[in-house]
Amino acid sequence: MTPNGASAIGTTVPEEVAFQQEVPKGEPILEVRDLVKYFPLTKGILFRKQVGAVKAVDGVSFDLMQGETLGIVGESGCGKSTLAKVLMNLEAATAGSVRYKGEEISRLVFQDPYTSLNPRMTVGDIIGEPYEIHPEVAPKGERRKAVQDLLDVVGLNPEYINRYPHQFSGGQRQRIGIARGLALKPEIIICDEPVSALDVSVQAQVINLLEQLQSEFNLSYMFIAHDLSIVRHISDRVGVMYLGKIVEIGTDLEIYDHATHPYTQALLSAVPVPDPAARADRDRIVLVGDVPSPANPPSGCRFRTRCWKAQPKCAEEVPALMARDWLRDLAVHDSACHFAAEREVDLEK
């Protein structure tokens, strides 16, 4: 629990803006502008000096609307989890702005639901811990009832309040994490790979629970995941990250059916298809080369070293994340590519 009211799985409003007027559905509740997080690289023993930096998040901008789910996808190491930590103030931003309901706040469901729970604490103590820091939300005499109500909300028996984490399955532990995140009545929850450690059937249960809670409490989610099919199922909009930058962002339809950035198209071409016949006929995009180091990213477009569309302009000029004039007849959304265009699939391949 952090001093500004952010929990391990979600975030509540800072005290100084806690009583602002509720944001109407469809209006930005969180505005992120040019967010940067660099980790310094140093050398020397007695006299250490910085010789470079790992550019984990480098100029990320987006809005999270009231009541929506924004999915964030990308390869491992692209900066998704670091972005989540900076928004939660678990890591201090190097530069940029984060505004909550218009107020500047330079102030997660975790991937593994077991390691995020203290094995020496009962479920009641884990979920009720936020109330120790914010007793005004649930005074001591009311905490047990409040915790039992939260267990009931996430589909667990309230009588489990005295059990320990090792007595629960993976899906049940994730529900405990969600209950803890709801304790302080947050408006935004940041989910970092919340179902990656769970079986497929349990994943569906947790996703359905998150959607139910969103509808009931008007929550806004930032949902980070590798699984593109899960992201499409739960997200209203999707942002695609590559080497610390968002390279394309739009509605689920725009991203999945009308992707215009080459990296997004490559990701979508690798999504597993359950139909063997359809899988055999797919026109895959196989990227060559490795992901460049975030400590020394390429000039211009960071994807150019693996892109089949790359031209001299790509090395000289950083492409802006914007809608392109020549795509106005299609689903128009922001794409950071000088030559953004929908993919023409060769069905005879």
C-alpha positions in Angstrom: 0.0 0.0 0.0 1.4 3.4 -1.0 0.8 6.7 0.9 -1.2 8.2 -2.0 -3.9 5.5 -1.7 -2.8 3.1 -4.4 -3.2 -0.5 -3.6 -1.2 -3.5 -4.9 -3.9 -4.3 -7.5 -5.6 -1.0 -8.2 -5.6 2.7 -7.4 -8.0 4.9 -5.5 -8.2 8.6 -5.9 -5.7 10.8 -4.1 -7.2 12.5 -1.0 -6.9 16.0 -2.4 -9.1 15.1 -5.4 -11.2 12.4 -3.9 -14.4 14.5 -3.8 -14.3 15.9 -7.3 -17.4 15.6 -9.4 -17.8 12.2 -11.0 -16.5 12.0 -14.6 -19.3 11.1 -17.1 -18.9 7.8 -19.0 -16.9 8.4 -22.1 -14.9 11.3 -20.7 -11.2 10.9 -19.8 -10.6 9.8 -16.2 -6.8 9.4 -16.7 -4.7 11.5 -19.1 -1.2 10.4 -19.8 1.1 12.7 -21.8 4.7 12.1 -22.9 5.4 9.7 -20.0 9.1 8.7 -19.8 10.9 6.2 -17.5 14.6 5.8 -18.0 16.8 3.4 -15.8 20.3 4.8 -15.6 23.3 2.6 -16.6 26.4 3.3 -14.5 30.0 2.1 -14.4 32.8 2.4 -11.8 33.2 1.2 -8.3 34.2 4.1 -6.1 33.1 6.8 -8.3 30.1 5.7 -10.3 29.0 7.7 -13.3 26.1 7.3 -15.6 27.1 6.1 -19.1 23.6 5.6 -20.6 20.1 4.7 -19.8 17.5 1.9 -20.5 14.6 3.7 -22.2 11.9 1.5 -20.8 9.0 3.9 -21.4 9.8 6.7 -23.8 7.1 9.3 -24.6 3.9 7.4 -24.0 0.6 9.3 -24.4 -3.0 8.1 -24.1 -6.4 8.7 -22.4 -8.3 6.2 -20.3 -12.0 6.9 -20.5 -14.5 6.5 -17.6 -15.9 3.0 -17.6 -13.7 1.6 -20.4 -11.0 -1.0 -20.7 -7.8 -0.1 -22.4 -5.8 -3.1 -23.4 -2.0 -2.9 -23.7 -0.2 -5.5 -25.8 3.4 -6.1 -27.0 6.4 -8.4 -26.7 8.1 -9.1 -23.4 10.4 -6.2 -22.6 8.5 -3.6 -24.5 7.7 -1.6 -21.4 4.1 -2.6 -20.5 4.8 -3.5 -16.9 7.1 -0.5 -16.3 4.3 1.7 -17.7 1.9 0.2 -15.1 4.3 0.7 -12.3 4.9 4.4 -13.2 1.2 5.1 -13.3 0.9 3.5 -9.8 4.0 5.5 -8.6 5.7 2.2 -7.8 8.4 3.7 -10.1 9.0 7.4 -10.3 8.5 8.9 -13.8 11.6 10.5 -15.4 9.4 13.0 -17.2 5.8 13.5 -18.4 2.4 14.1 -17.0 -0.3 11.9 -15.5 -3.6 13.7 -14.8 -6.5 12.1 -12.9 -9.8 13.9 -13.5 -7.8 16.8 -14.7 -5.6 17.0 -11.6 -1.9 16.3 -11.9 -0.9 13.3 -9.8 2.8 12.6 -9.9 2.2 10.3 -7.1 -1.7 -3.9 -10.1 -3.7 -7.4 -10.3 -0.2 -9.1 -10.3 0.8 -11.8 -12.8 1.3 -14.5 -10.2 -1.6 -14.5 -7.7 0.3 -16.5 -5.1 3.4 -14.4 -4.8 1.3 -11.3 -4.4 -0.3 -12.7 -1.3 1.6 -12.8 2.1 1.5 -16.6 3.0 1.6 -15.7 6.7 -1.5 -13.6 6.6 -5.1 -14.8 6.6 -7.4 -13.8 3.7 -9.2 -11.5 6.1 -5.9 -9.7 7.0 -4.8 -9.4 3.4 -8.0 -7.9 2.1 -8.5 -5.8 5.2 -5.0 -4.3 5.2 -5.9 -1.2 3.2 -8.3 -0.3 6.0 -5.4 -0.1 8.4 -4.0 2.8 6.4 -7.5 4.3 5.5 -9.6 3.6 8.7 -12.2 6.1 7.5 -13.3 3.7 4.8 -14.1 0.9 7.3 -13.7 1.5 11.1 -12.4 -1.4 13.1 -15.8 -2.6 14.2 -17.0 -2.9 10.6 -13.9 -4.4 8.9 -14.7 -8.0 9.3 -18.2 -7.5 7.7 -16.6 -5.3 4.9 -14.0 -8.0 4.1 -16.7 -10.7 4.0 -18.8 -8.6 1.7 -15.8 -8.2 -0.7 -15.3 -12.0 -0.6 -18.9 -12.4 -1.6 -18.6 -9.8 -4.4 -15.8 -11.7 -6.0 -17.6 -15.1 -5.7 -15.8 -16.6 -2.6 -17.5 -17.9 0.5 -17.3 -15.2 3.2 -16.5 -18.0 5.7 -13.1 -18.3 4.0 -12.0 -15.2 5.9 -9.7 -17.1 8.3 -8.0 -19.2 5.7 -4.4 -18.8 4.3 -3.4 -18.3 0.7 -2.0 -21.9 0.3 -5.5 -23.2 1.0 -6.8 -21.7 -2.3 -6.5 -22.5 -6.0 -4.9 -20.2 -8.5 -8.2 -18.8 -9.6 -9.4 -18.2 -6.0 -6.1 -16.4 -5.2 -6.7 -14.1 -8.1 -10.2 -13.4 -6.8 -8.6 -12.5 -3.4 -6.3 -10.1 -5.2 -9.3 -8.5 -6.9 -11.1 -8.2 -3.6 -8.1 -6.5 -2.0 -8.0 -4.0 -5.0 -11.7 -3.2 -4.5 -11.3 -2.5 -0.7 -10.8 1.2 -1.1 -13.5 1.6 -3.8 -11.2 2.5 -6.6 -12.3 4.0 -10.0 -9.2 2.7 -11.9 -7.7 -0.7 -11.7 -4.4 -1.6 -13.5 -4.2 -5.3 -14.4 -0.7 -6.6 -15.3 -1.0 -10.0 -16.9 -3.8 -10.9 -14.5 -4.6 -14.3 -16.0 -1.3 -15.4 -17.5 -0.6 -17.8 -14.6 -4.0 -19.5 -14.7 -5.5 -22.4 -16.6 -7.7 -21.5 -19.7 -11.0 -22.3 -18.0 -10.0 -20.3 -14.9 -8.9 -17.4 -17.1 -12.5 -17.2 -18.5 -13.9 -17.1 -15.0 -11.6 -14.2 -13.9 -12.2 -12.3 -17.1 -16.0 -12.6 -16.7 -15.7 -11.5 -13.0 -13.7 -8.4 -14.1 -16.4 -7.5 -16.6 -19.1 -8.0 -14.1 -17.4 -5.8 -11.5 -16.7 -3.1 -14.1 -20.4 -3.0 -15.0 -21.5 -3.0 -11.3 -19.0 -0.4 -10.0 -18.3 1.6 -13.2 -14.6 0.8 -13.1 -12.0 1.7 -15.6 -9.3 -0.9 -16.4 -5.9 -0.8 -18.0 -5.4 -4.4 -19.0 -1.9 -5.6 -19.8 -1.5 -9.0 -21.5 0.3 -11.0 -24.1 -2.7 -13.0 -25.2 -4.3 -11.0 -28.0 -7.5 -13.0 -28.0 -8.1 -12.2 -24.3 -7.3 -8.5 -24.9 -9.8 -8.4 -27.7 -12.5 -10.0 -25.6 -12.3 -7.6 -22.7 -11.0 -4.3 -24.2 -12.9 -1.4 -25.7 -9.6 0.0 -27.1 -6.2 -1.5 -27.6 -2.7 0.1 -27.5 0.2 -1.7 -29.1 3.7 -1.1 -27.5 7.1 -1.6 -29.0 10.4 -0.7 -27.4 8.9 1.8 -24.9 6.5 3.5 -27.3 2.8 3.0 -28.3 2.9 2.4 -32.1 -0.8 2.0 -32.7 -4.0 2.6 -30.7 -7.7 2.3 -31.6 -10.8 0.4 -30.9 -10.7 -3.4 -30.9 -12.3 -3.4 -34.4 -9.7 -0.9 -35.7 -6.8 -2.8 -34.3 -7.8 -6.4 -35.0 -9.5 -5.9 -38.4 -7.9 -2.7 -39.8 -4.3 -2.7 -38.3 -2.1 -0.2 -40.2 1.2 -0.5 -38.4 3.6 -3.3 -39.6 4.4 -4.4 -36.1 0.7 -4.8 -35.2 0.1 -6.8 -38.4 3.0 -9.1 -37.5 1.6 -9.7 -34.0 -1.8 -10.5 -35.4 -0.5 -12.9 -38.0 1.1 -14.9 -35.2 -2.2 -15.4 -33.2 -2.9 -19.1 -32.9 -5.9 -20.3 -35.0 -7.9 -23.4 -33.8 -8.9 -24.5 -37.3 -6.1 -26.6 -38.8 -7.3 -25.8 -42.4 -7.4 -22.1 -41.8 -4.0 -22.3 -40.0 -2.4 -23.9 -43.1 -3.7 -21.2 -45.4 -2.5 -18.3 -43.2 -0.2 -15.6 -44.6 2.2 -15.3 -41.7 4.6 -12.4 -41.2 7.9 -13.7 -39.9 10.0 -10.8 -38.5 13.8 -11.0 -39.0 16.4 -10.0 -36.4 16.1 -9.5 -32.7 14.4 -6.7 -30.7 16.9 -3.9 -30.4 18.3 -3.0 -27.0 16.2 -0.3 -25.1 19.5 1.2 -24.0 20.4 1.9 -27.6 17.2 2.0 -29.7 17.4 2.7 -33.4 17.1 6.3 -34.7 13.8 7.4 -36.2 11.2 4.6 -36.1 12.3 1.9 -33.6 10.7 -0.8 -35.6 12.6 0.0 -38.8 15.3 -2.6 -38.3 12.8 -5.4 -38.5 10.3 -3.8 -40.9 9.8 -4.8 -44.5 8.5 -1.3 -45.4 11.5 0.6 -44.0 12.9 3.5 -46.2 15.6 6.2 -45.5 12.9 8.4 -44.0 12.3 5.9 -41.3 15.8 6.3 -39.9 15.7 10.1 -40.1 12.3 11.0 -38.6 10.4 9.6 -35.7 6.9 8.8 -37.0 4.1 10.6 -35.0 1.3 8.6 -33.4 -1.5 10.1 -35.5 -4.3 9.3 -38.0 -3.0 9.4 -41.6 -4.9 11.5 -44.2 -4.8 8.8 -46.9 -6.7 6.4 -44.6 -9.8 8.5 -44.2 -12.0 6.0 -46.1 -11.1 3.3 -43.6 -11.3 2.9 -39.9 -9.3 5.9 -38.8 -7.1 5.6 -35.8 -3.6 6.6 -34.6 -0.6 4.7 -36.0 3.1 5.6 -35.7 4.2 4.6 -39.2 5.2 6.9 -42.1 3.7 4.3 -44.5 0.7 3.2 -42.5 -1.7 1.0 -44.5 -3.9 -1.9 -44.1 -2.3 -5.2 -44.9 -3.0 -6.8 -48.3 -3.2 -10.5 -47.6 -2.2 -12.9 -50.4 -4.9 -15.6 -50.2 -3.1 -17.8 -52.8 0.0 -18.1 -50.6 
